[in-house]
Amino acid sequence: MERAEIEILKRWKRSKTRKPLLLRGARQVGKTWLMKEFGKREYEQCIYVNFESSKHLQNIFKEDFNIDRIVEALQIETGVLFNENNTLIILDEIQEAEGALTSLKYFHENTPGYHVLAAGSLLGVALHRHTSFPVGKVEFLDLHPLRLTEFMTALGQKNLVSLLEDKKWDLIKTFKQKYIQLLRQYYFIGGMPEVVNAFRERNDYAEVREIQKQILEAYELDFSKHAPHEIVPKVRMLWNSVLAQLAKENRKFIYGVIKEGTRAKDYEIAMAWLIDGGLIHKVSRVSNSAIPLKAYLDFSSFKLFFVDIGLLSAMGNIDVKTLLEGNAIFKEFKGALTEQYVLQQLVSEKEFNVYYWSAEKSTAEIDFIIQHNGKVIPVEVKAEENLQAKSLKVFCQKYNPVIAVRSSMSDYKKEDWLINLPLYAISEIGNF
């Protein structure tokens, strides 16, 4: 399995200003695999410590932050003698050891030669509980489920990915049906590494759905185990409402869908908990197309999306035949699933800030709007071969963007005022 983040970690290793790096992401998106695989490829040896399973090591940070003493304890635990130049230190489930996050400051200040990676389940939640977080002394890397291109590579279709990267649109058109088939598979399987790996090895859709259900159950258990007791019911209700919110024609989040009479303040903490845990993505509305887009946020209007399209399909019990062959009854939700897919690809690109835009009187709406390299790019999403772009025309007439994108099942086409980018080629949106 190949992850684009390996190249980011290689640059981190070579950096002269390298700091300890914290890997963030939802449970089971592959953080542990990524750290170990990077260590195996790039270092002579690797020290791996999991503070959830090695509970006796949770106390080594309580006495003081003497890095020599801490390193000695890690060496004794793992049986690995190492030096700064050839060893990667991996501190997994770091939130389970009191003071471990703070120790990263002293790794940076006192022993900057050490190469330290750290990660943990619900780390985003844990960070907000610590008042002594080493601000400015660590770097961050967010990990998401596999992108479509990584999914295709995992299934042995690297040549098709290369065509996309090289923008060979004539050849891409030749193999259009292969791309569409892989995209539909991705809608069902998603990008959770364990799920993709199981499908790659056994090609069993029933097993895929069983693993997805297990992951969803693990998330629900996390609610009870890690969320403050008083908000657990609200976390669960909000989590279970996302599917219904996306099923609406207007996918703007409505608190009343959760429970009649519900107000924003009733669920603010629960929503923050799910966002910090990496389980949902919040895409806020902007009222303008000027840079920076963040300056024009409308905090009262937003959409929520899942961490993974495969998990969304599993939660909705969408069967594989419906996704691969199509179903008239499924038509309404297909748009929501397509938006989920596009959002998932966009948030995986580290340089994108993703929002959506709508006119003040809701006469037009752009599914996504991103800020990238000094440009604002509106993105209208269509589930099938739909070449209409009414809202996009309204937006372009009002703001005259340098680039406008309509993404659908239609082939690549560049017109005077927009680019039609196939859904399976959305990874190339930042390269125009």
N, C-alpha and C positions, 0 to 999 in steps of 0.2 A: 504493500500500500504506500502510495506517495502523498505527502502533504506539502502544500506550498510553503508552510511555515518552517520547514527544514531550512530553506534558503535564508529566511529571516534570522533563524538561530545561527547560521553560519556567519552572517554579517555581524551579529552580536558577539560571537566568539572573537572575530578579528578586530573589533572596535577598540581603539586606544582609550576610550572613555567608558568602557564596559562597567555596568553595575549589576548586582544580583537582579535576576529577572523573575517576575511573578507571572505565571501562566494562569489566565482566568478563563472560565467557560463552564457550561452546565455539566452535570454529572454525565459520564459516559460519552463525551464527545472526543475522547482519545488523548487526554492530556498526559497520562502516565506513559502510554505507548510512544507518544511524540518525544518526550524527554529521554526515555530509554533508548529509542532508536537513534536519536541525535548523538547520545553518548557513545553508542556502539560504533557509529560511523566516523565520529570526529575526534575521539579521545582514546588514549591507550588503555585507560581504565575509568570505571565509573562507580561512584559510591551512591547507592540508593537506600534511602531510609524512609519508611512509611510510619508516621507518628500515630496513625490510627491502630495499626497492628503491633507496633513496637511501643506499647504503652509505657514501659519502664524508662524510655528515653524522653518522655514528655517533661521530665523534671530537670533536664540538663541546662535549661535556660533560666531557671528560677534563682540560682545562686548569684550569678553575675554573667556578664557577656564577654568573658575572656575567650577569645576565639581559639587560642592554642588549646585550652582545656576542652572546648566544645569539639574541635577537630579530633583531638585524641579520643574522646568518647565515641565519635563516629567511626574512627579507625578500628577501635576495639570491637564495636558492634558488628562491623562488616568484614573485618579481617583483611582490609585493604590498606596498605601503606602507600601514601601518595604525596605528590608535590604539586606546586601551583601550576606547573606548565603542562602536565599531561593527564590531569584528572578532572572529571566533571562531578560536582556535588549536587545530588538531587534530593530535595527535602519535600516529600509528598505528604498530602493531608496536613500541611503546616499549621493550619488553624487549630489543630487538636493539641498542640503543645504551647502552653502559656509562655509568652516571651519570645517565641521562635520568629515571629514577624519582626519584632524589634531588633533581633540579633542581626538581621540583614544589614542594618545601618552600620554595625561594627565590622561585619565582613567587608563592607565597602570602604570604610574609613581606615581600618587597621590592617586588613589583608586584601588589598584590591586585586592582587594577582589571582586569587581563587576564582574559579568559574562556578557560579552558584545558580541553579534553577530551583524554583519552588512552585508548588501548585496545591490545590485543595478543592474538594467538593464544596459548593456554595461559598467559595472564597469571597465573592463579591459581597455576600451577606456578612461574613466574618469581619471583613475590613471595616465595616461601619460600627462594629462593636468595640474596636480597639482605639483607645485615645492616644496610644504611643506609637502610632504607625510611622515608619521612617520616611516621611515625606521628602522627596528629592534624592533619596538614596537608593531607589530601586527603579527598574524599568518594568513595563507591562507588555504582555502580548495576549490578545484575546483569541481563543480558539473556538471555532464553530463546527458544526457537522460538515462532512465532506461536501464540497461544491459539486455541481454536475460534472465538470471536467475531471475532478478527482475520482468521482464515481465511475465515469467512463474508462479512465485509466485502470482502475481496480478491476474492471471487467474485461480487460485486455484490448481496449479500443483506443490506445494511445495514438494511433495513426489518425483517427478521426479528430482527436483533440489537436493534433499538430496542424491539421487543415484549418481549424478555427483560429489558432494562434497566427498562422501565416495569412489568414484572410483570403484563402483561395476559393472565392465564392462560386465559381463555376463547378469545381469539384465537390464543394459542399452541397450544391444543388443536386448533383448526381447521386449523392448518398443521403438525400433528404429523409427518406423513409427510415433509414437506420437511425438517424438522429432523433426522429420523432418517436420511434420505438424505445430508444434508450431514455428519452425524456419521460415518457409515460411510465416506464419502469421506475424511474427516479421518483415520480409522484407517489408511487406505492411504497417503495423501499426506503426512500429518503437517504440521509447521509450519516446516520449513526454508525460508527465504525464496526461495532459487533454485528449489526444487522447486515451491512454491506459484505462483510467478510463471510458470514454464513451463506448468503446468497451466492457469492462468488464460488464457494466450495461445493455447494449442494444444489443450487438452482431450485430451491423449494420455497414457494411463496407462502405456504402454510407455516413453515418454520419462521419465516420473516415476520409474519403477523404475531406469532407467539412471543418472539423476542421483544417486539415493539410493545406488546401488552405488559411484559415483565418490566420494561423500562418505565412505562407509565405508572405501574404499581410502585416501583421504587421511588419515583418522584412524589407520589402521594404519601409514602411512608416518611419521606424527608419533611413534608409539611408538619407532621406530628412530632417528628424527632427534633427538628431544628428551629422551626418558627415559634415565636412567643405564643404561649398557650392561648392567650386571649384573642389572637387573630387567626388561629388555625381554621376555624369554620369559614371565615371570610376569604382566606387564601384559597381554600378548596372550592368555594362557590364561584369566585372570580375565575379561577383556572378552568372550571367546567363550563363557564359562560363564553369563553373565547370562540369556540366553535360556532355557537349561535350568533355571536356578533359578526363573524365573518360571513355567515350564511345570508345576512341581510343584504339587500340590493345596495344600500348605502352602508359601507362597512365602518363608518364612524362609530366609536364606542359609546354606547348608551348605558348608563348605570341602571336604568330602570329595567333593562333586560335581565339583569341578575335577580332583582327582586323589586316589585312595584314599590315606589316611594323611596328607593335608595338614593342617597346623595353622594357626591364625590368624597366628602370628608370621611364617610363611613368606610371607604375602601382604599384610601390613599396609602396607608401603611402596608396593607396586604399586597397592593400592586407594586409598591417599591420593593417588597421582599421578593416577589417573583421576578422582577426586572434584575435586581442585584444577583439573584441566583442564576441568571442567564436562561431562564425558562420561557420568558416571553420577550418580545421586542415591541417597544412603543415608538410609533411613527407619528410625530406631531404635525399639525397643519402650520403652514406659513402663509402669511397674507400678502407677501410681495416676492419679487424675483431678484431682489438686489443682494449683493454680497456685503456682509455675511448673512446667509439665510437665517442663522440662529437669532439674529436681531429682530426678526419678524415672526417669532413663534407665537402661536395662539395656544396658550396652555389649556384652554377648555375643550379643544377639539383634537382628537387623536384616534389612531387605530391600533389595535393590538394583534400581533402575530405570534405563532408558535416558534419554538426553537428549531423544529424540524418538520418538513412536509410529510415525511413518512409517519411520524407520530400523530400528526394532524389527521392523516388518512385512517390511521388505526383507531383514533378516538372517535371518528365518525363512522367506523365500521364499513368503510368503502371497500368493496371486494375488488379483487384483482381484475376480473373480467370487465367490470364497469370502467376501470381506468385504462385498460389496454385496448378494449374494443369500442368503448363509448356506449352511452345509454341516454336516451331522451330525457328520462326522469332526472338524470344527473346534471343536466344542462345548466341550471341556475348556480349550483355550487362550483362548477368548473371554473368560473371566473375567480372565485375566492381562492381556490387551490392554485390557480395560475399566479395571482398576486402574491400568495405565500411563497411560491417558488422564486419569483423575481426578487422579492424582498430578501429572501435567504441568501441569494447569490450576491446582492448588493452589500449586505452587512458584512459579508465575508471579506470584502475588499477593504483593507485597513484605512485607505485614504478617503473613502466616501462618507459624507454626512448625508443621511437619508431623511427626507420629509415628504409631505404631500401638500398639494395646493388646491384650493377651491375658491371660486368667486364669492364675493360677499353674500349674494342672494342665491347661492348654490345653483347658478345657471350653467356652470362648467366646473369640472374637477379633473385634476391630473393625478394619476395613481401614485406616482413617485416623482420627487424632484431632488436632484443631488447637486452638491457643490464639489467641483473637482478641478484642480489646476487653474483656478481663477475663472472657471466657467460655471454657469448654472445650466444643468441639463434636465429638461422635463422628459418624463418617461411615461407614455401611455401603454397600458397592457391589454392585450386582446387574447382570449383563450384559443381562438381558431384562426382561420385565414380571413381575418376581418381587416379591411383596409380603410375603414371609416376612422376619422380622427377629428371629430367636431370640437371636443374640448381642447385638443392640442392646437387647433387653428385659432380658437379664441385666445389661448395663452400666448401664442406666437404673435398674434396681431397686437396684443397688449404690451408684451415685454420684448419682442424681437430677440430671442436667444440666439447665440452662435450656432448651437446644435440642438435639435429636437429629435427624440427617438420614439418610434412606435414599435413595440415588440409583439410579434404574433407568430403564427405558424407559417406565414407567408415568407417567400424568399427575400434575401437581401436586396434592397433597392435604395439608391440614393437619389432623392429628388431635390428640387431647388431649396425647399424649406425644411425637409426632414429626412431622416434615415429610417428605413424599415429594417429592423434587426431581428432575425429569427429568435424565438425564445431560447432555443438551444445554443445560441451564440451570444447570449446576454453578457457572458464573461468578458467580451471584447468592448463593452460600452465605454470604458475609460481610455481606449486606444484610438479614438477618432479626433 
